[in-house]
Amino acid sequence: MTDHFKYLPEKCVANRWGISSRTLQRWRWLGLGPPYMKIGGRVRYSLESIKEFEAKSMGKNSNSQKLTKQDLLNIKEQDYEPQHS
């Protein structure tokens, strides 16, 4: 794999999962979702962290406290109310 594809922009991750970029933004604000970094003010996700997040989200048993992809998708837009200081 080339270095070019080791870090994915927000839009590519959203497309990969069939969700909106806004959902990823909300997850970041809530401290959910995969780890990310900002480079030059732009959000990037490592392919490794995306794959790990997908693997952890594959299933959830009753003893698990991990959020699944579906749990994250169930977070409603109105639940996202940024706090203004």
N, C-alpha and C positions, 0 to 999 in steps of 0.2 A: 504494500500500500504506500502511496506517495504521501509526503508530508502535507500536501494540499488538502487531503481528506481526513486528516487527524482531528481537525477542529471544524465543527459545523455551525453555521449561523442559525439564529433563531428560526428563520423562515424554513430552512431545510428540515429542522427537527419537527416543526409543526406539520409540514407536509408529510414527513415520514410517518407520523402518528395520526394524520387526518384530523388535526385540531387547529385552532387558530393561534396565531402568534400572541394574541391577547390572552389566551389561556395560559401560555407559558409565562407571560409577564405577570399574571395574577399568581401563578404558582411561586414565582421568584419572590414576589411581594409577601406572600404568606409563608415563605420558607419551606415550600414543598417542591417536589420535582427533582430532577437530576442536578448535580453540581454544575456550576457554570463559572465562567470568568469573563471579565471585561478587558478588552484590548483596544486601546484607542477609543474608548467610549462605546464600543460595540460588543454585544453579548456573543460569546462563543461557548459551545458545548464540545467536550472531547468525545470522540467516537467511542472510546473505551467507557466513559461514564454513561453514555447513552445506552450502550449494550448492557452494562451492569444494571441500570435502572429498569430496562426491559425485562431482564432475567428475574429481578426481584418482584416485578409486577405480574409475572406469569400466573401466579396463583396465590391464594391466601387461605390458610386454614383458620379454624376458630381460635387457635392459640397464638396466632401471629398478630403483632401490633403494626405491621407494615401497611402502608397505604398502597393499594393497587392502582393501576391506571384508571380503572372505572371509578374508584373512590375519588380520585382527583378530578375526573370529568364531571362528577356529580356536584362539585362545588359550584353553586349558582353564581351568576354574575352579580346579583344584588348583594351577595355575601362579601363582595369586594368593595369596601368603602375606605379609601386611603385616609389615614389620619393626617390632618394638617396641623402643624405646630405653630 
